[in-house]
């Protein structure tokens, strides 16, 4: 639950700031998704590492609502969301893969190496 709250709060904040400063720049939003993925996977408890790659795409979708260029009404907002997700799918998959790799490395990294033993 902590990694879900962290990633959703960061991505929503980034989305609102990018919308305020740059306008509808989904590419800038998507680039900021990569460090959030690595940060979230790095700060997640070892027992919850499998949840990080699952909640990050959800946080991406929630945060991109403020950046997506939608028209009026629910239909326009939905079309803007779908278009933004489709055009930024490469960044979305890349960030999720980075989080998965960090989580897998943390899960299976030998404990003796992480403590600095020779």
Backbone as JSON, one array per atom type, in Angstrom:
{
  "sequence": "XXXXXXXXXXXXXXXXXXXXXXXXXXXXXXXXXXXXXXXXXXXXXXXXXXXXXXXXXXXXXXXXXXXXXXXXXXXXXXXXXXXXXXXXXXXXXXXXXXXXXXXXXXXXXXXXXXXXXX",
  "N": [[0.82, -1.19, 0.0], [2.01, 1.2, 0.66], [3.84, 1.72, -1.43], [2.05, 2.13, -3.48], [0.7, 4.44, -2.66], [2.86, 6.25, -2.55], [3.83, 6.28, -5.25], [1.52, 7.05, -6.66], [0.97, 9.55, -5.51], [3.3, 10.97, -6.22], [3.22, 10.85, -9.09], [0.78, 12.11, -9.62], [1.28, 14.65, -8.58], [3.45, 15.42, -10.24], [2.07, 15.4, -12.69], [0.2, 17.49, -12.33], [1.95, 19.66, -11.94], [3.36, 19.7, -14.38], [1.27, 20.2, -16.14], [0.61, 22.74, -15.3], [2.98, 24.22, -15.78], [4.08, 23.47, -18.34], [1.92, 22.87, -19.94], [0.02, 20.72, -22.01], [1.97, 18.43, -22.0], [2.67, 15.4, -22.51], [4.9, 13.86, -22.95], [6.99, 14.89, -21.34], [5.89, 14.28, -18.87], [5.87, 11.48, -19.05], [8.6, 10.91, -19.17], [9.39, 11.59, -16.59], [8.29, 9.51, -15.28], [10.05, 7.35, -15.25], [12.2, 7.79, -13.23], [10.52, 7.76, -11.0], [9.6, 5.15, -11.01], [11.96, 3.66, -10.51], [12.68, 4.73, -8.02], [10.43, 4.04, -6.44], [10.5, 1.22, -6.57], [12.9, 0.87, -5.29], [12.46, 1.76, -2.7], [10.5, 0.15, -1.65], [9.27, -2.22, 0.72], [10.96, -5.32, 1.36], [9.31, -7.57, 1.45], [7.12, -6.77, -0.02], [7.82, -6.46, -2.67], [6.84, -7.44, -5.08], [4.56, -6.0, -5.56], [5.24, -3.47, -6.48], [5.84, -3.28, -9.38], [3.25, -3.65, -10.23], [1.52, -1.65, -9.25], [2.57, 0.68, -10.3], [1.94, 1.24, -13.14], [-0.76, 1.85, -12.77], [-0.63, 4.15, -11.2], [0.59, 5.79, -13.09], [-1.47, 6.04, -14.98], [-3.43, 7.34, -13.46], [-2.18, 9.78, -12.82], [-1.73, 10.9, -15.34], [-4.1, 11.89, -16.17], [-4.43, 14.62, -15.61], [-2.69, 15.78, -17.41], [-3.34, 14.89, -19.92], [-4.77, 15.77, -23.03], [-7.89, 16.53, -23.14], [-11.24, 16.8, -24.37], [-14.37, 18.46, -23.8], [-16.48, 17.19, -21.21], [-17.2, 13.76, -20.16], [-16.65, 11.9, -22.17], [-14.74, 13.18, -23.8], [-12.64, 13.45, -21.97], [-12.08, 10.76, -21.48], [-11.27, 9.94, -24.05], [-8.98, 11.54, -24.33], [-7.4, 10.43, -22.29], [-7.06, 7.76, -23.2], [-5.73, 8.25, -25.62], [-3.38, 9.52, -24.67], [-2.26, 7.45, -23.13], [-1.81, 5.58, -25.14], [0.03, 6.87, -26.83], [2.2, 7.19, -25.16], [3.05, 4.69, -24.47], [5.48, 3.31, -24.75], [7.24, 4.56, -22.89], [5.82, 3.95, -20.62], [5.91, 1.11, -20.54], [8.7, 0.81, -20.43], [9.42, 2.05, -17.97], [7.99, 0.45, -16.18], [9.26, -1.98, -16.65], [11.83, -1.31, -15.74], [11.29, -0.96, -13.0], [10.52, -3.56, -12.4], [12.92, -4.93, -12.85], [14.6, -3.76, -10.89], [13.2, -4.52, -8.59], [13.37, -7.32, -8.82], [16.14, -7.67, -8.67], [16.62, -6.76, -6.07], [15.18, -8.63, -4.66], [16.41, -11.14, -5.12], [19.05, -10.7, -4.59], [22.04, -11.65, -3.07], [22.24, -11.73, 0.46], [24.65, -11.52, 1.81], [26.29, -10.08, 0.09], [25.06, -7.58, 0.04], [25.58, -6.54, 2.52], [28.21, -5.92, 2.5], [30.19, -7.8, 2.91], [33.16, -9.68, 2.34]],
  "CA": [[0.0, 0.0, 0.0], [2.88, 2.36, 0.72], [4.38, 2.05, -2.76], [0.94, 2.65, -4.28], [0.48, 5.84, -2.26], [4.02, 7.04, -2.96], [3.88, 6.47, -6.7], [0.35, 7.82, -7.1], [1.15, 10.95, -5.09], [4.34, 11.59, -7.06], [2.79, 11.01, -10.48], [-0.27, 13.12, -9.67], [1.95, 15.94, -8.4], [4.17, 15.72, -11.48], [1.09, 15.71, -13.71], [-0.35, 18.82, -12.09], [3.0, 20.65, -12.17], [3.64, 19.78, -15.82], [0.13, 20.88, -16.76], [0.7, 24.15, -14.92], [4.17, 24.87, -16.35], [4.3, 23.17, -19.76], [0.68, 22.59, -20.66], [-0.27, 19.31, -22.29], [3.2, 17.75, -22.41], [2.66, 14.03, -22.0], [6.25, 13.3, -23.03], [7.7, 15.29, -20.12], [5.29, 13.47, -17.8], [6.3, 10.09, -19.2], [10.02, 10.83, -18.83], [9.47, 11.62, -15.13], [7.81, 8.22, -14.77], [11.19, 6.44, -15.06], [12.79, 7.87, -11.89], [9.53, 7.36, -9.99], [9.6, 3.68, -10.99], [13.17, 3.19, -9.83], [12.57, 5.15, -6.63], [9.41, 3.23, -5.77], [10.99, -0.15, -6.42], [14.02, 0.89, -4.35], [11.99, 2.04, -1.34], [9.47, -0.79, -1.24], [9.74, -3.26, 1.63], [11.37, -6.53, 0.65], [8.17, -8.48, 1.36], [6.12, -6.23, -0.94], [8.48, -6.09, -3.92], [6.04, -7.81, -6.25], [3.49, -5.04, -5.78], [5.73, -2.25, -7.12], [5.58, -3.23, -10.82], [1.81, -3.72, -10.5], [0.83, -0.39, -8.94], [3.14, 1.81, -11.04], [1.13, 1.65, -14.29], [-2.0, 2.46, -12.29], [-0.26, 5.52, -10.81], [0.82, 6.51, -14.34], [-2.78, 6.35, -15.58], [-4.13, 8.33, -12.63], [-1.51, 11.07, -12.93], [-1.76, 11.46, -16.7], [-5.4, 12.53, -16.4], [-4.32, 16.08, -15.6], [-1.86, 16.22, -18.53], [-3.95, 14.47, -21.18], [-5.56, 16.79, -23.7], [-9.24, 16.02, -23.33], [-12.26, 17.79, -24.69], [-15.36, 18.64, -22.76], [-17.28, 16.05, -20.81], [-16.57, 12.5, -19.81], [-16.16, 11.26, -23.39], [-13.5, 13.84, -24.21], [-11.62, 13.09, -21.0], [-11.73, 9.36, -21.73], [-10.49, 9.89, -25.3], [-7.67, 12.12, -24.04], [-6.67, 9.44, -21.5], [-6.69, 6.65, -24.06], [-4.71, 8.73, -26.55], [-2.13, 9.74, -23.94], [-1.71, 6.15, -22.78], [-1.34, 4.93, -26.35], [1.22, 7.53, -27.37], [3.3, 7.1, -24.2], [3.15, 3.29, -24.05], [6.89, 2.93, -24.66], [7.74, 5.03, -21.6], [5.09, 3.19, -19.59], [6.5, -0.23, -20.47], [10.09, 0.93, -20.01], [9.46, 2.32, -16.53], [7.53, -0.74, -15.47], [10.34, -2.96, -16.75], [12.89, -0.87, -14.84], [10.85, -1.29, -11.65], [10.56, -5.01, -12.27], [14.33, -5.32, -12.74], [15.08, -3.34, -9.57], [12.55, -5.38, -7.59], [13.94, -8.66, -8.93], [17.51, -7.62, -8.16], [16.55, -6.65, -4.61], [14.61, -9.86, -4.1], [17.3, -12.28, -5.22], [20.43, -10.32, -4.33], [22.52, -12.33, -1.86], [22.31, -10.85, 1.64], [26.05, -11.3, 2.19], [26.86, -9.01, -0.75], [24.47, -6.28, 0.34], [26.14, -6.04, 3.77], [29.6, -5.53, 2.28], [31.15, -8.85, 3.28], [34.03, -10.15, 1.24]],
  "C": [[0.87, 1.26, 0.0], [3.45, 2.74, -0.64], [3.28, 2.57, -3.67], [0.69, 4.12, -3.94], [1.63, 6.74, -2.71], [4.0, 7.32, -4.45], [2.69, 7.28, -7.21], [0.48, 9.29, -6.71], [2.2, 11.65, -5.95], [3.87, 11.84, -8.48], [1.67, 12.04, -10.6], [0.33, 14.51, -9.5], [2.71, 16.35, -9.64], [3.19, 16.11, -12.6], [0.53, 17.11, -13.56], [0.7, 19.91, -12.35], [3.32, 20.8, -13.66], [2.5, 20.48, -16.54], [0.17, 22.38, -16.48], [1.83, 24.87, -15.66], [4.25, 24.7, -17.87], [3.02, 22.98, -20.57], [0.5, 21.1, -20.86], [0.96, 18.58, -22.82], [3.25, 16.36, -21.8], [4.04, 13.4, -22.05], [7.07, 13.67, -21.8], [7.18, 14.49, -18.92], [5.81, 12.03, -17.85], [7.77, 9.92, -18.86], [10.2, 10.84, -17.31], [8.97, 10.32, -14.5], [8.98, 7.27, -14.48], [11.84, 6.58, -13.68], [11.8, 7.49, -10.78], [9.48, 5.84, -9.88], [10.78, 3.14, -10.22], [13.12, 3.53, -8.34], [11.58, 4.29, -5.86], [9.88, 1.81, -5.56], [12.16, -0.22, -5.44], [13.55, 1.06, -2.92], [10.91, 1.1, -0.85], [10.07, -1.82, -0.29], [10.02, -4.53, 0.86], [10.21, -7.52, 0.5], [7.12, -8.03, 0.35], [6.69, -5.9, -2.31], [7.66, -6.43, -5.16], [4.92, -6.81, -6.54], [3.95, -3.8, -6.53], [5.48, -2.23, -8.63], [4.09, -3.28, -11.17], [1.15, -2.36, -10.31], [1.37, 0.79, -9.75], [2.37, 2.18, -12.3], [-0.21, 2.28, -13.9], [-1.75, 3.91, -11.89], [-0.01, 6.38, -12.05], [-0.51, 6.95, -14.95], [-3.54, 7.4, -14.77], [-3.5, 9.72, -12.8], [-1.61, 11.72, -14.29], [-3.11, 12.1, -17.02], [-5.31, 14.05, -16.44], [-3.53, 16.62, -16.79], [-2.52, 15.92, -19.87], [-4.85, 15.56, -21.73], [-6.94, 16.21, -24.0], [-10.2, 17.14, -23.66], [-13.22, 17.94, -23.52], [-16.1, 17.35, -22.46], [-16.47, 14.79, -20.54], [-15.99, 11.8, -21.03], [-14.85, 11.86, -23.86], [-12.35, 13.52, -23.27], [-11.15, 11.66, -21.21], [-10.9, 9.22, -23.0], [-9.09, 10.47, -25.1], [-6.8, 11.15, -23.25], [-6.19, 8.29, -22.37], [-5.61, 7.06, -25.05], [-3.37, 8.93, -25.86], [-1.47, 8.41, -23.56], [-1.15, 5.43, -24.01], [-0.06, 5.56, -26.88], [2.43, 7.42, -26.44], [3.51, 5.67, -23.71], [4.59, 2.83, -23.92], [7.51, 3.33, -23.33], [7.09, 4.24, -20.47], [5.69, 1.79, -19.43], [7.94, -0.18, -19.98], [10.23, 1.18, -18.51], [9.02, 1.13, -15.71], [8.59, -1.84, -15.51], [11.5, -2.59, -15.84], [12.54, -1.19, -13.38], [10.89, -2.79, -11.4], [12.0, -5.5, -12.09], [14.92, -4.94, -11.38], [14.49, -4.23, -8.49], [13.12, -6.79, -7.63], [15.37, -8.7, -8.39], [17.52, -7.53, -6.64], [16.05, -7.95, -3.98], [15.63, -10.99, -4.06], [18.77, -11.93, -5.0], [20.88, -11.01, -3.05], [22.71, -11.35, -0.71], [23.76, -10.57, 2.04], [26.7, -10.22, 1.35], [26.31, -7.64, -0.41], [24.99, -5.7, 1.65], [27.61, -5.68, 3.65], [30.61, -6.57, 2.72], [31.96, -9.28, 2.07], [34.01, -11.65, 1.13]]
}
